[in-house]
């Protein structure tokens, strides 16, 4: 299965609790951290909910 690299570019400080939980669920939580996850619909949906805090890295 294909993988996708995600980098956190926004701080979770002063963000709603739901957004913080999504970041933790993606394996993020600190600035500039990069994780590699499987490219599934669930991961794509989580990224779509946080476009201001994460970016897809090539």
JOMOSUL-V410774 format. One record per pair of residues at least 6 apart in sequence whose C-alpha atoms are under 8 Angstrom apart, sorted by sequence separation. I is the first residue (numbers start at 0). GAP is how many residues later the second one is. D is the distance in Angstrom with one decimal. If there is no record, write none. Layout:
BEGIN
i | gap | d
I | GAP | D
I | GAP | D
END
This chain:
BEGIN
i | gap | d
22 | 6 | 5.8
27 | 6 | 7.5
36 | 6 | 7.8
11 | 7 | 7.6
27 | 7 | 7.2
46 | 7 | 6.8
11 | 8 | 5.9
26 | 8 | 6.7
46 | 8 | 7.9
19 | 9 | 7.6
25 | 9 | 7.9
11 | 17 | 7.2
25 | 17 | 7.5
10 | 19 | 7.4
7 | 20 | 6.7
10 | 20 | 6.3
25 | 20 | 7.8
7 | 21 | 7.6
9 | 21 | 6.6
7 | 22 | 7.2
8 | 22 | 6.0
7 | 23 | 5.6
8 | 23 | 5.8
7 | 24 | 5.1
21 | 24 | 6.6
6 | 25 | 5.9
7 | 25 | 5.7
6 | 26 | 5.6
7 | 26 | 6.7
6 | 27 | 4.4
5 | 28 | 5.5
6 | 28 | 6.7
4 | 29 | 6.6
5 | 29 | 5.5
4 | 30 | 5.6
5 | 30 | 6.4
4 | 31 | 4.3
5 | 31 | 7.8
18 | 31 | 7.2
3 | 32 | 5.5
4 | 32 | 6.4
2 | 33 | 6.4
3 | 33 | 5.4
2 | 34 | 5.4
3 | 34 | 6.0
2 | 35 | 4.3
3 | 35 | 5.5
1 | 36 | 6.0
2 | 36 | 4.9
0 | 37 | 6.8
1 | 37 | 5.6
0 | 38 | 7.4
9 | 42 | 6.6
10 | 42 | 6.9
8 | 43 | 7.7
9 | 43 | 4.0
8 | 44 | 5.2
9 | 44 | 6.6
7 | 45 | 5.8
8 | 45 | 5.3
7 | 46 | 4.4
8 | 46 | 6.9
6 | 47 | 5.5
7 | 47 | 6.5
5 | 48 | 6.6
6 | 48 | 5.4
5 | 49 | 5.7
6 | 49 | 6.3
5 | 50 | 4.7
6 | 50 | 6.4
4 | 51 | 5.9
5 | 51 | 5.7
3 | 52 | 7.3
4 | 52 | 5.3
3 | 53 | 7.7
4 | 53 | 6.8
END
